[in-house]
Amino acid sequence: MKIKKKLFKNFIIQQILAFIVAIYIHIVGITSKIKTLNRSIPRSFWKSNEPFILVFWHSQLMMISYTWK
């Protein structure tokens, strides 16, 4: 097995990488400006408890948790 595969299968290495990625996402979330359009539309669905589809571009999926206010 290659050294890279052994490293990435190591539990401690996985935890360290997950922590680094989480910190990165948090920093990007804090320093980014998120622009929402037509905010009243999803709010009406949330208030009436109706299902709806929320759409994000692939490049912005990482930031979805920062839009739920």
C-alpha positions as a Markdown table, in Angstrom:
| # | Residue | x | y | z |
|---|---|---|---|---|
| 1 | Met | 0.0 | 0.0 | 0.0 |
| 2 | Lys | 1.3 | 3.4 | -0.8 |
| 3 | Ile | 2.3 | 5.8 | 2.0 |
| 4 | Lys | -0.4 | 8.3 | 1.0 |
| 5 | Lys | -3.1 | 5.7 | 1.4 |
| 6 | Lys | -1.8 | 4.6 | 4.7 |
| 7 | Leu | -1.7 | 8.2 | 6.0 |
| 8 | Phe | -5.2 | 9.0 | 4.9 |
| 9 | Lys | -6.6 | 5.8 | 6.5 |
| 10 | Asn | -5.0 | 6.7 | 9.8 |
| 11 | Phe | -7.7 | 7.8 | 12.3 |
| 12 | Ile | -5.6 | 10.6 | 13.8 |
| 13 | Ile | -4.6 | 12.0 | 10.4 |
| 14 | Gln | -8.3 | 12.0 | 9.4 |
| 15 | Gln | -9.3 | 13.9 | 12.6 |
| 16 | Ile | -6.5 | 16.5 | 12.0 |
| 17 | Leu | -7.5 | 17.0 | 8.4 |
| 18 | Ala | -11.2 | 17.3 | 9.3 |
| 19 | Phe | -10.3 | 19.9 | 11.9 |
| 20 | Ile | -8.3 | 21.9 | 9.4 |
| 21 | Val | -11.1 | 21.8 | 6.9 |
| 22 | Ala | -13.6 | 22.8 | 9.5 |
| 23 | Ile | -11.5 | 25.8 | 10.5 |
| 24 | Tyr | -11.1 | 26.8 | 6.9 |
| 25 | Ile | -14.9 | 26.6 | 6.2 |
| 26 | His | -15.5 | 28.6 | 9.4 |
| 27 | Ile | -13.0 | 31.3 | 8.4 |
| 28 | Val | -14.4 | 31.5 | 4.9 |
| 29 | Gly | -17.9 | 31.7 | 6.3 |
| 30 | Ile | -17.0 | 34.6 | 8.6 |
| 31 | Thr | -15.2 | 36.6 | 6.0 |
| 32 | Ser | -17.6 | 36.0 | 3.1 |
| 33 | Lys | -20.6 | 38.1 | 2.1 |
| 34 | Ile | -23.6 | 36.0 | 1.2 |
| 35 | Lys | -26.2 | 37.7 | -0.9 |
| 36 | Thr | -29.7 | 36.2 | -0.9 |
| 37 | Leu | -32.3 | 37.1 | -3.4 |
| 38 | Asn | -36.1 | 37.0 | -2.9 |
| 39 | Arg | -35.8 | 36.0 | 0.7 |
| 40 | Ser | -39.5 | 36.4 | 1.2 |
| 41 | Ile | -40.3 | 33.4 | -1.0 |
| 42 | Pro | -38.7 | 30.7 | 1.1 |
| 43 | Arg | -39.9 | 32.4 | 4.3 |
| 44 | Ser | -43.5 | 32.0 | 3.1 |
| 45 | Phe | -42.9 | 28.3 | 2.6 |
| 46 | Trp | -41.2 | 27.9 | 6.0 |
| 47 | Lys | -44.1 | 29.7 | 7.8 |
| 48 | Ser | -46.7 | 27.6 | 6.1 |
| 49 | Asn | -44.7 | 24.4 | 6.6 |
| 50 | Glu | -44.7 | 23.5 | 2.9 |
| 51 | Pro | -41.9 | 21.7 | 1.1 |
| 52 | Phe | -39.7 | 23.5 | -1.4 |
| 53 | Ile | -36.4 | 23.2 | -3.1 |
| 54 | Leu | -33.5 | 25.4 | -2.2 |
| 55 | Val | -30.9 | 25.8 | -5.0 |
| 56 | Phe | -27.1 | 26.5 | -4.6 |
| 57 | Trp | -24.3 | 26.5 | -7.2 |
| 58 | His | -21.9 | 23.7 | -6.7 |
| 59 | Ser | -19.1 | 26.0 | -5.7 |
| 60 | Gln | -21.2 | 27.4 | -2.9 |
| 61 | Leu | -22.5 | 24.2 | -1.2 |
| 62 | Met | -19.8 | 24.5 | 1.4 |
| 63 | Met | -21.4 | 27.7 | 2.7 |
| 64 | Ile | -25.0 | 26.5 | 2.9 |
| 65 | Ser | -24.9 | 26.3 | 6.7 |
| 66 | Tyr | -24.1 | 30.0 | 6.9 |
| 67 | Thr | -27.4 | 30.9 | 5.1 |
| 68 | Trp | -29.8 | 29.3 | 7.6 |
| 69 | Lys | -30.7 | 32.2 | 9.9 |
